[in-house]
Amino acid sequence: MTPGPSTTRTLIVLGALQLGLLAVLGWVPAAHRFPFPGLALFGAAFIAYALAARHLVRSDSVAAVGLIWLFAIAMRLALFPLTPVLSDDVYRYLWDGHVWLSGTNPYLYAPAAAELEGLRTAFHHLINNPTVPTIYPPLAQAAFLLVAALGSSIAVAKALWLACDLGTAVVLARIARETGRRADLVLLLYLWAPLLVVEVAWSAHLEPLGLLPMSLAILWARRASRTVDARASLAAGAALALSALTKFAPIAALPALARRLAWRLAWRPVVAFAVVTGILYLPFVNAGSHLFDGLRTYGEQWWFMKGAFGLVEFAVGDPDTARRIVAVAIVAVVTGTVFARFDLERALLWVLGAGMILTPTLHPWYVLWMLPMAALRGARAWLLLSGLAFLGYFGASAYQETGVWPQPAAVRSALWIPFLVVLALDAGRSLRADEALT
């Protein structure tokens, strides 16, 4: 198929509309008020994105891939110069890199510690949770160090994340072509996702640093499974380790990756994962028992826009018991992916998806970890969640004024219920399709 004029015109109109809405959201100070007009502008941009995807799905011609890339880059450039407003995470990134560049292990001390008083910078007062040591794994720390060495600026951090972001799109397009899927649709679903553009190009979140190796792991795991390729199996394990060493969750798919491969290859990704993990943790071993202090604090105390976790917590009446129940449920999902011999793409969809549904903490940018699999599979529920997740910013303006971030039950319900309904409908449709085949 070749690009049709109707498809091209539609994508130009909807791409320009989404670009304009995101530019207004970012550049107009009055638009930074939440819930209105901030949520309305983002919601309209997401509707434009959804209409573009719907048109492409129903079209009898492919889209011009160059056009998709053109608008994707324009959206990112439109927000790139802006200082983050919705999140202050980038200042923790800059701080960790600055501390390590000075020769101090960033896992040893919290930013407010007296031991680091001599290292304080002009942005020190902007660091969130200054009494909590860093939670970020070693690959993230290596990236922070690189940013610090290149000038310790938000622009440098954004440039690095955006390079990984665009690289992820290239890998996803390759996976689509190798598996007989529509690369144009996969690219649009990934590159035009408004949440991705806002959280990376504007808010400077590091998620693409982990999405790129995760996507490479999917590519190489598929090749290893299909051709019994030893080198590809090693590469898949190493890439999955790099993704997990950006944020830990992808480690849950390692058992499924090993199980899927031929028995003589199954040990290779596990060894590659372990070697890469050991090498990247080596510079930080002097932190000893403090290595995971920040992560423990995060796991025990954080909560934000909780969905199913909130129901479990209500049922048992204790957050610690709820966390244990949720942990058991996630282990059960991981075990299920192993016994079902899911490929890595499907295993990641299940284990990361279960984690997001059951987590006590769902910041909007966390949903980006589902986007590569959602784009590849056209997973409606997870694509919808990438729009609904922005409801997490409902209380942003109140927080800036009062220091308290309201999370009304009605807003959390508006985030979770439509997503769960669509997820259930899609699951039912999938089961009916399986029954029809049998």
TALINFEN-V886183 format. One record per backbone hydrogen bond with DSSP energy under -0.5 kcal/mol. NH is the residue of the N-H (numbers start at 1). CO is the residue of the C=O. E is the energy in kcal/mol with one decimal. If there is no record, write none. Layout:
# TALINFEN-V886183
[[NH:CO:E] [NH:CO:E]]
This chain:
# TALINFEN-V886183
[[4:62:-0.7] [8:4:-2.4] [9:5:-2.6] [10:6:-2.4] [11:7:-2.4] [12:8:-2.2] [13:9:-2.4] [14:10:-2.7] [15:11:-2.6] [16:12:-2.3] [17:13:-2.2] [18:14:-2.5] [19:15:-2.5] [20:16:-2.6] [21:17:-2.4] [22:18:-2.4] [23:19:-2.2] [24:20:-2.3] [25:21:-2.4] [26:22:-2.1] [27:23:-3.2] [28:24:-2.0] [29:27:-0.8] [31:28:-2.1] [32:29:-1.8] [33:30:-0.9] [38:33:-2.7] [39:35:-2.0] [40:35:-0.6] [41:37:-2.6] [42:38:-2.2] [43:39:-2.8] [44:40:-2.3] [45:41:-2.1] [46:42:-2.5] [47:43:-2.1] [48:44:-2.1] [49:45:-2.1] [50:46:-2.8] [51:47:-2.6] [52:48:-2.1] [53:49:-2.3] [54:50:-2.7] [55:51:-2.6] [56:52:-2.1] [57:53:-2.4] [58:54:-2.0] [59:55:-1.1] [65:63:-0.8] [67:64:-0.8] [68:64:-1.6] [69:65:-2.4] [70:66:-2.3] [71:67:-2.2] [72:68:-2.1] [73:69:-2.6] [74:70:-2.1] [75:71:-2.7] [76:72:-1.6] [77:73:-2.7] [78:74:-2.1] [79:75:-1.0] [80:76:-1.6] [81:77:-0.6] [82:79:-1.4] [91:88:-1.3] [92:88:-0.6] [92:89:-1.0] [93:89:-1.7] [94:90:-2.5] [95:91:-2.1] [96:92:-2.8] [97:93:-2.2] [98:94:-2.2] [99:95:-2.8] [100:96:-2.4] [101:97:-2.5] [102:98:-1.3] [103:100:-1.7] [104:99:-2.0] [108:105:-1.6] [109:105:-0.6] [112:130:-2.7] [113:110:-2.0] [116:113:-1.5] [117:114:-1.6] [119:116:-1.9] [120:117:-1.2] [124:121:-1.4] [126:123:-2.1] [127:124:-1.5] [132:129:-2.1] [134:106:-0.8] [137:246:-0.6] [139:245:-1.2] [140:245:-1.5] [141:137:-1.9] [142:138:-2.5] [143:139:-2.1] [144:140:-2.5] [145:141:-2.4] [146:142:-2.0] [147:143:-2.4] [148:144:-2.5] [149:145:-2.5] [150:146:-1.6] [151:148:-1.4] [152:147:-2.8] [157:153:-1.9] [158:154:-2.9] [159:155:-2.4] [160:156:-2.1] [161:157:-2.5] [162:158:-3.0] [163:159:-1.9] [164:160:-1.8] [165:161:-2.4] [166:162:-2.7] [167:163:-1.9] [168:164:-2.3] [169:165:-1.6] [170:166:-1.7] [171:167:-2.1] [172:168:-2.7] [173:169:-2.2] [174:170:-1.8] [175:171:-2.5] [176:172:-2.5] [177:173:-2.3] [178:174:-2.4] [179:175:-1.4] [180:177:-0.9] [181:176:-2.8] [183:181:-0.8] [186:182:-2.1] [187:183:-2.6] [188:184:-2.1] [189:185:-2.8] [190:186:-1.9] [191:187:-3.0] [192:188:-1.9] [193:190:-1.0] [196:193:-0.5] [197:193:-1.9] [198:194:-2.7] [199:195:-2.6] [200:196:-1.8] [201:196:-0.5] [201:197:-1.5] [202:197:-0.8] [202:198:-1.0] [203:198:-2.4] [204:200:-0.9] [205:199:-2.8] [209:206:-2.5] [210:206:-0.5] [210:207:-1.7] [211:207:-1.9] [212:208:-2.1] [213:209:-0.6] [214:210:-1.7] [215:211:-2.4] [216:212:-2.2] [217:213:-2.5] [218:214:-1.9] [219:215:-2.2] [220:216:-3.0] [221:217:-2.6] [222:218:-1.9] [223:219:-1.8] [224:220:-2.6] [225:221:-2.3] [226:222:-2.2] [227:223:-2.6] [228:224:-1.2] [230:228:-0.6] [233:229:-1.7] [234:230:-2.0] [235:231:-2.6] [236:232:-2.4] [237:233:-1.9] [238:234:-2.5] [239:235:-2.6] [240:236:-2.3] [241:237:-1.8] [242:238:-2.0] [243:239:-2.1] [244:240:-2.4] [245:241:-1.9] [246:243:-1.5] [247:243:-1.6] [250:247:-0.7] [251:248:-2.2] [252:249:-2.1] [253:250:-2.0] [254:251:-1.7] [257:253:-2.0] [258:254:-2.3] [259:255:-2.4] [260:256:-1.9] [261:257:-0.9] [261:258:-0.5] [265:262:-2.5] [266:262:-1.2] [268:265:-1.4] [269:265:-0.7] [270:266:-0.6] [271:267:-2.4] [272:268:-2.7] [273:269:-2.5] [274:270:-2.4] [275:271:-2.7] [276:272:-2.4] [277:273:-2.3] [278:274:-2.6] [279:275:-2.5] [280:276:-2.3] [281:277:-1.8] [282:278:-1.2] [283:279:-0.5] [284:281:-2.1] [285:282:-1.4] [287:284:-2.2] [288:285:-1.9] [290:287:-2.4] [291:288:-1.6] [293:290:-1.7] [294:134:-0.5] [296:292:-2.4] [297:293:-2.2] [298:294:-2.4] [299:295:-2.6] [300:296:-2.0] [301:297:-2.2] [302:298:-1.8] [304:360:-2.7] [307:359:-0.7] [308:357:-1.1] [309:357:-0.6] [310:307:-0.7] [311:307:-1.1] [312:308:-2.2] [313:309:-3.0] [314:310:-2.2] [315:311:-2.2] [316:312:-2.3] [317:313:-2.3] [322:318:-2.2] [323:319:-2.2] [324:320:-1.8] [325:321:-2.4] [326:322:-2.6] [327:323:-2.2] [328:324:-2.1] [329:325:-2.1] [330:326:-2.4] [331:327:-2.3] [332:328:-2.1] [333:329:-1.9] [334:330:-2.6] [335:331:-2.7] [336:332:-2.2] [337:333:-2.1] [338:334:-1.4] [339:335:-2.4] [340:336:-2.2] [341:338:-1.1] [342:337:-2.2] [347:343:-2.8] [348:344:-2.7] [349:345:-1.7] [350:346:-2.1] [351:347:-3.1] [352:348:-2.0] [353:348:-0.6] [353:349:-1.0] [354:350:-2.7] [355:351:-1.9] [356:352:-2.1] [357:353:-2.2] [358:354:-2.1] [359:355:-1.3] [362:304:-2.8] [366:363:-1.7] [367:363:-0.6] [367:364:-1.3] [368:365:-1.1] [369:366:-1.8] [370:367:-2.0] [371:367:-0.5] [371:368:-0.9] [372:368:-0.5] [374:370:-2.6] [375:371:-2.9] [376:372:-2.1] [377:373:-2.2] [378:374:-1.2] [379:374:-1.6] [380:378:-1.0] [383:379:-2.2] [384:380:-2.6] [385:381:-2.1] [386:382:-1.3] [387:383:-0.6] [387:384:-1.4] [388:384:-2.6] [389:385:-2.6] [390:387:-1.1] [391:388:-2.4] [392:389:-2.2] [393:390:-2.1] [394:391:-2.2] [395:392:-0.5] [396:393:-2.0] [399:395:-2.3] [400:396:-2.0] [401:397:-1.4] [402:398:-2.7] [403:399:-2.4] [404:398:-0.5] [406:404:-0.8] [412:408:-2.2] [413:409:-2.4] [414:410:-2.0] [415:411:-1.6] [416:412:-2.5] [417:413:-2.6] [419:415:-0.7] [420:416:-2.7] [421:417:-2.4] [422:418:-2.4] [423:419:-2.6] [424:420:-2.4] [425:421:-2.4] [426:422:-2.7] [427:423:-2.2] [428:424:-2.4] [429:425:-2.4] [430:426:-2.3] [431:427:-2.2] [432:428:-2.3] [433:429:-2.0] [434:430:-2.2] [435:431:-2.4] [436:432:-2.1] [437:433:-1.6] [438:434:-1.2]]
